[in-house]
Structures are given as C-alpha cells and as structure tokens.
Amino acid sequence: MNRIGDLSGPNNIKMVNKNKWNELFHKLMEHPEIQSFQQKHPEISLEQFRHSFFQLDQLVRERENCARCEKLEDCPNMVTGHTPTLRENNGSITLAMRPCTKWLAEQEKRWRERMIRSHHISKDILHATFRSIEQSPERKEAIEKSIDFCLQFENKRPPAKGLYFYGPLGVGKSYIAGAIQQELLHVSIDSYMVYLPEFMREMRSAIGTGEIQKKIDAVKRATVLILDDIGAEYNTPWTRDEVLGAILQYRVSEHLPVIYTSNLNLDELEEHLAYTDKGGHEPMKAQRIMERIRHYVTPIYVKGNNRRRHKK
C-alpha cells in the first residue's frame, strides 16, 4: 500500500501525467488562433478539442517555428515551407497546410528563373520595365514597337517578326530589350537574353567538353530569344556557321521570334559576319546568316544621348 505523499505508485503516476496533460491542454487552448477557431465553431465540443490535442500541439509548435524562422532551408516544420491552420470537418478538427511567405517567394523566384533566363546580362537590364525607361522622342518608336510586340503575345497572336534595335552606344537598346522580358513575364511567356560576345567566347572554350550542343539547345528553344550586342562578338567561321547559324535556322523553322540589339545596322552586320578571325572574307556565308535575320525582324533605329557616359 502506498503511503500518503508517495508518488511512486502507478495510480499516482497516472494522476501526475493527467494533471500535466490538462495543464498543457489548457495552455494550448489559450493560443489566439485556437480561441478564434473555437469561437467560429461553437458546435465543436471541448471534448473534441481534447481528442485533437496532438493537432493543436502541432499547430502551436509549428507556428512558433515560423515566428523564429530566418530562411526557408532551415524550416523544421513537418512540411517544409508550410504552416498549419485549423479546419472543421464534419464536427472534427483537422490540420490543413498553407505555404508561408518564404516558400511562396522561393516559388516565385524559381518561376521567374524558368521564364526569364539570361547569360551575362546586368541586373539593371534584367529588372528594366517600360515604366522605368526614360521617355524621350528618340526612343518613342522603339518603345511603341516593343509594347506592340508584347501585346501580340497577350492577344494570343505571337508576332511573325522579331525586332532589331540598332544605334550608337549607350542609348538604351539593351534596356528596352530587358523591359520586353519583364512585360512578357506577365503573360507567362518564357525568354532567354544572351550577351552574345560572352556566349560565343564560352562556346569556343567549350570545344571538346561535350557541352556545346547543350548550350545551343538551351538558347534556341526559348519562346523569345534576345541576342544582345550582336556584331560585337569575335567572329570565327565555326561560331558564325555552327553556333549562330544553327540557332537561327531552328528558330526560323519553328517560327520563334528573335530580338537583337546592335551598334550596327543590317548591312554593317552582314559585313561583320563576312570577315573572320584569320582574315578570311566569306560574303556568301554571311548572306546565308543574314537571310535568317533580315526577313524576320523589324529594324528600329534607337538614338539619343549616351546614358552610360552620363552615369559616370
């Protein structure tokens, strides 16, 4: 027989455990969200709340985790990036998971990365919008044609032609192309903007690595391709014919538009493509490339002040 005050007996242990359980339960019931849920569902008995102790405990613990959370990868919750909320289901209590703001932000980031890809393009260009573009008479046609290009996608009529922005250094050709990318994002059109001189340099470095076709495929398949600063690349017969030619041939055959920015007009670009690194002059091969450019773009001259110089 147990003496008074002796807590070693099984009945006393059960009593202590029961008291502790009740204390924890009442503490859970003081949580603001549980109290709010209880007020919204007076038909759910207190006994049902008791039966749902573990769901209530999970709710409070994971909400506390969320309050301390600094980054998504450290989330300790049962479902990473999700926080529980109480639901009523035929008189019983269940937990539903909803994504937290950090998880949603990560999904938005991944979606943008899928929709807007780039290769050696500066952040200010990638974040450009038509609202942030400095308006001027010199840019009027370029901006209007760019907006019309985007509207055709919005109206489910993909444009038959791309755009060829050309003009002096620093007048904002790349910035306008970046704004097109952002606008296309709103209608879920994927795009890939490539700084062509650096891309061609990497392609030459990739010879013999098995990466060449993978790089070409990644670029050529985007719904909208933007080739930035064409005409500034180091030109070789191989990069011209096997890289640029292959990309453009695929896009012509698949009716996929290309947007170009360049310091050269179309005739000057043809001349650039005719000369190669070893002093060769191949006008016929340059014409072959230009056949895949001239007939599939609307040329737009962009002029104005050199904004790069003014920023210094």
N, C-alpha and C positions, 0 to 999 in steps of 0.2 A: 504494500500500500504506500502510495506517495504521501509524503508529509506536506503540510501547507507551505507553500513557497518553493517547493521542489519542482522545477520546470523540466526535469529530465524525462518524465513520463510521456507516452505517445499522445495522450489526450491534451496535455498542456502544450506540447509542441504544435499540435493542430490548432489549438486556440491562439497561440502566438502567431502562427502563419496566417490564420484567418484575420486576426487583427491587423497584421501588416498588409494583407491583401486589401482589406477595407480602407485602410489609410491611403494606399496607393490609388485605389479606385476613386475615392473622394477627391484626391488631388487631381486626377485626370479630368474629372467632371468639372473642375474649376477652370479648365482651359477655355479661353474665349470662343474658339471655333466649335468646341463640343457644346458649350452652353447655347450658342447661336443655333446649332443644329437641333438641339433639344427643344428650343422654343418654336422652331419651324415645324417640328413633328411631335406635337403633344400626344399623338396616338401611340408613340413608341414608349413602352413601359420602362421603368427604371430597371426592372429585371432583365429586359432585353439589352439594355446598356451593359449590365453586369456580364451577360453572356458574351458581349462583344469587347470584353476587356482587352484582349490582345490586339484587336484592330485599333482601339482607342490609344493603346500604348504605342503602337507603331506610328500612328498619326503624330502624336506629340513628339516622339523621339526624332522622327524624320523632319518635322518642322523645325526643331531645334538645330538639326544638322544644317538645314537650309539657311538658317539665320547666321551660322558661323562660316558658311561656305565662301571661299575666295575664288576657286577655279573649278571648272567642270570636271577635270580629270581626277580631282580629289574627292568627288562625291561619294559618301559612304552609304547612300540610300539603297534600298533593295533594288529599285530600278534606277539606274544612273540617269541623272538629269531630270528626274521626275519627283514630284511631291504629292503625297496622298491627300485626298479630300473625302469627306463622308458622303455616302449616298444611302437613301432609303430604298429598300427593295422588298415589297410585299410585307412590310412590318418589321423587317430585319435590317441590320446595319451592315453595309459593305464599304470597302475602300475602292475608290477609283483613282487612277494615276493621271496627273496632268503635268505637262512639261514645264520646267522652270524657265525663267528668262535667259539663263546662261545656256541652256540646251537649245532654246529657240534661236538665240544669237549664233550658236555654232552651226545650226542647220542653215540659217540664212547665209552665213559665211561660205559653207560648202556649196550651197546652191549657186551663189554668185561665182564661185570658183569654177563651177561646171559651165555656167552660162557666159561668163566673161573671163577668158583666158588671155594671157599676154606673155610676150617674150622680150625682156629688156625694155619695157616701157615705163617711164617715170610715173610716180604716184599722182602727180598733179594732172597728168593727161588721163590716167585711168579714172580719176574722180571728177573729170570735167562734165559739165552739164550745159544745156543750152541757156539756162538761166545765168550761169556763171561766166559765160562768154561775154567779153566786152563788145558791145554792139558798135558797129561803125558802117558807113556806106560801103567801104571796101569789102566788107565781109557779108554784106546783105545777100547776095546771090548764093554764096556758099552755104549760109545758114538756111536759107529758104529751100534750097535743093536737098540739103541734109534732112530737114524736117519732113519734106515730102517723101524722101526715101524711106524713112521710118514709118510714116503714115500708111504707105503701101502694105507693109507687113501687118500693121494694125487692122487694115481693111481686108486682110486675107488675100492680098494680091501682091505676092513677092515681086519686087522690081526686076525687070528683064535686064537692066543695065546697072552696073556699079557706078562709082564716082571716081574721078581722077582730079585731085586737088593739086595744083602746082603754083609755084610762085617763089618769091625771094625767101631767104632765111628769116625765121623768127616772126612770121606774120600770123601764125596760129593754125596752120594746116593740120598738124597732129592733134591739137587741142579740139578742133572741130570733129575730127575722126573719133576722139575719145568720147565726146558728147553723144555721138551716134551710138556708141556701145552702150552707154548708160540708158539712152532712150529705148533701145531695143530690149533691154532688160525688162522694161515694164510690160512688154508684150511677149515675154518668155522666149525671145529669140537668142540663141547662143551665138557668140562671136569669138574671134581669135585675132588679137592685134600683135603683129610681129615687127620688131625693128629689124628690117631686112639686112643691113650691113653686118650686124652681130650674128644673125641667124646663119648667114652664108659663111661667116668665119667659123662658126661651130660645126657647120656641115663639112667643111674641109678638114677640120680636126677630127671628125668622126669617121673618116675613111678608114676602113679596116676594123671598125669596132662592132659592126652589126647593128648600129643604132640609126643608120641613115634612113631606112625605109620607115621605121617607127616615127621618126621626127617628121618626115614628109607626110605620112598618113595623118598625124595629129593636126597638122596645119591645114591640109587640103580639104578635110571633111567638115569644117565648121560651116554653119549656115551662112554666116557673113565673115569673110576674111578681110582683114585690113593689113596691107603691106605698107609699112611706114618707111619713108625715105628711100624709095626705090630710085636707083640711079646713083646712089652714094656708095653702093657695095663694091667690093673688089671683084672684078669680073673675070671669070675663067670660062672656057668652053663647057666644062663639066657643071659648074654651078648654074650657068645660064640654061643649058640644054636639058640636063638630067634632074636638076632640082626645080628651078623656076619653071621650066617648060613642062615638067611633069605635073606640078601643082596647078598651073593654069589650064592645061589640057583636061585634067579631071574636072575642074570647076566649070569649064565651058560645056563639057559633055553632060554634066549634071545640072546645068542651069543655075549655078550658085554664084551670086554676085561678089565682086571684089571691089574694095575701096583702096585707093592708092593715095599716098602723099609723096610729093617730089619737088625738088628745086628745078626740075627740067620739064619742058613741055614734051609732047609726044614725039615730035621729030627729034628733039635733042636726046630723048631716052633711047630712040632707035639707034642713034649714032653711038651712044654709050654702050649699048648691047653689042654693037658690031665689033668693037675693039676689045681684045682680051689681054690677059696679063703678060703674055710673051710677045706682044706687039702685033699679033695677028689681026687681020681685018676680014670679017665674015659677014658682009651685009645681008646675004640670003638667010643666014640663020637668025640674024637679028630681026629680019622681016617676019620670019616664022613665029617668033615670040610675040612680036607686035600685032600680028593677026589675032592673037588671043587676048589682046588688050584693047586696041583701037575700037573695034566694033562692039565692045561690051562695056564701055564706060561713057559717061558724060563728062567731058573735060570742063573744069571750073578754075578760072584764074583767081587766085587769092592775093591781094596786095594790101599794103598798109605799112605801118611803122614796124621796125624790128623790135618786138617786145622783149626779147632776150637781152638786147643791149640796154633797154631802158630799166631792166630789173637790176642791173649791176650797179 
